[in-house]
Amino acid sequence: MEFRSLSVILWLIVLIHYGQTQDLPKPTLTVEPESSVFSGESVTLKCEIKGYDGWTYQWNKQDKQSRWTAVSQSEHHTVDRDTLTIRGDAVIHGDQYRCSGERHDRPTSSQYSDFVTLTINALPRATLYIVEPESPVYTGGSVTLKCEINTYDEWTFQWYKQDKQHRWIPVSQAEYYTVNRDTLTIREDAVIHGDQHLCRGERRDRPKVSQYSNSVSLPVNALPRATLTVEPEGPVFSGESVTLKCEIQSYSDWRYQWYKGSSRTAVSQSETNTFTIRSAADQDQGQYWCRGERDNRPSTSQPSNTVTLTVKGEAKAVLSIKPDKHVFRGEAVTLRCDIQWGRDTEWKYSWYKDANTLYSSSTTQEFRFSPAEESHSGKYTCSGEDIGNSGYSQASDAVTLTVTGLARATLTVEPEGPVFSGESVTLKCEMQSYSDWRYQWYKGSRRTAVSQSQTNTFTIRSAADQDQYWCRGERDDRPTSQPSNTVTVTVKDTSPEVSLMVSPSRAQHFITDSLSLNCEGQSDSTGWRVRRYTHSEKVSDCSSGWGSVTGSTCNISSLSTSHTGVYWCESESGKSSNPVNITVTNGAVILDSPVHPMTEGDPLTLRCLYRDPKPSNLTAEFYKNGSLLQTQTTGEMTIHTVSKSDEGLYHCKDPEKGESPQSWISVKGLLRSEASFSVLSLLSRVMAASPYLLVSIILGLKCYRARGEN
């Protein structure tokens, strides 16, 4: 029994082994295309069973519940013996397929093949963008689109535009479109705001097509708008000036073109935004418009609005001002309004200041105010109303009235600072504006002029008392001047006891020269000191640092221009000597002129002196009060007998080295003692000749002395 059981087991083992060695055939499933499958491509599966023939094939696809369902001939699947073709729109990434075979003979079926999973790659993406212009797009400009695919090559491009029904229709080379490989240029008159475009690539090899690109909407901006205005607005009158102004609010560097009517040819072009018709006439009537052009984008503006220019021969008001548009405070001013009109009409007049009504509905042509004040300054206009026809004239052009103060007089005195008894003083009255002045000179608080002259200087020949002076100008025409500032003339008494002696004895000196100033008297000069007046220090003593003192002598070892001033000797009791003017220059030429006043009848010699080196040509010109007096080849000039008329400002000039500073030369009359001596000499000679003649001479002498005292 045990033996039989063992036999059965061995037989089963043999049967199992036979079954294992006789497995059913297994199909091999392949995919075409072998490489990546791109979206939209069809896929062909091929099922092969080797070793037998006469097979028919079954196809299965795994559904979403992971169940294998049969696939047969359908709209999306085509079965052709051992192949299954899946249409492009049914190819889904991740779908799994398998196959198996059946036949009539043994083996009647096969195993299932290994399943294949479909892997779908996205098609290359096309990118569409605007290459020209960069941004923004303006009306009237062409647009170029570019289609780019960054993978694969040898693409040709298809272009599409969305129509009004939102359908994408192909765009090809045409009158409005230019295709150049990967670019599409849309002509300027076909560029429409909001138009949508896209592109796609095609090629011979796989992938044969790309995805559609992004769509590009054409953002067309309106060109900058030009606005035209006209000044004045409304009708203008023949001969009146008209200004057109073209304004473009955005961008800069515009050139402006001006058009009239329907003509496309500019009547004018300019770099500025105004166009002026200087004198409007009938032929200037019409409609005007403007446009801007520039080198950069946007290169043009939109045409402006039109303005209509109407030229009419209507009444025109004209405003005039008397005595002038520029008047002075205190004067009377009269405004007059004249209406330029071709027939007699009764008018009422209205007056305006700075666009505000001043006075209206007056039947008189003139409007007057007096006295004028600065507050009356402003822009005045007038207009007329035709009483009979209730019509109005055009307002006059604005006339500007300016009210200012009277011309200002400025009074100066030479020399500045204190003067000394008997010294000459010159006052100068200067007006900054207008001409043909007559000058009036006043002293103290008196309103009656002490003198008047045609020249602007007034000279006190021999200063005696001190007071305040002022001046004023008058002229035949407007205006007169304001009173000047006042200047005070301070007169110091001089002492005949002491004189200031200068060494070298001249009024002008070169810088770095030395100078000695000595107080010399008829008796002892002890207690006298040297003082001076300069612009910078005013009054100061020699001992204050600008010189060294030895007794009554002041020595300056090295002169500078700051030493220019008036010098004198002064006692402890306040008595003063005669003053002297010292001028120090850093120039190359000085005038050798006397320090002290000359006496009438004395000779006077003036010389041009030079800083080394001395010129070979000594020719020099000598001037008095700015006018050429003499030209001398010796470098000096002589007045043999000086008189009061020789007083003045003198300087000399060398043609190569330049000119000297100016120095004032004073001339004084004969001293009374000298005059008395001459009379006594005369008496001694005629005493014996005639008693009658003697009496006459005595009476004449008394008159002479009386006149001298006065």
PyMOL commands that set and color helices and strands:
alter all, ss='L'
color gray80, all
select helices_A, chain A and resi 2-21+88-90+188-190+282-284+374-376+542-544+561-563+644-646+672-686+691-709
alter helices_A, ss='H'
color red, helices_A
select strands_A, chain A and resi 28-32+37-38+43-48+56-62+68-71+77-80+83-86+96-102+116-117+120-121+127-132+137-138+143-148+156-162+168-171+177-180+183-186+196-202+216-217+220-221+226-231+236-237+242-248+255-260+268-270+274-277+286-293+307-309+311-312+316-322+326-328+333-340+347-353+356-362+366-369+378-386+391-392+399-404+409-414+419-420+425-431+438-443+451-453+457-460+467-474+487-489+491-492+498-503+508-510+515-521+529-534+538-541+548-550+553-556+565-570+580-585+589-592+598-599+604-610+620-624+627-632+636-639+648-654+658-659+663-665+667-668
alter strands_A, ss='S'
color yellow, strands_A
deselect
rebuild
show_as cartoon
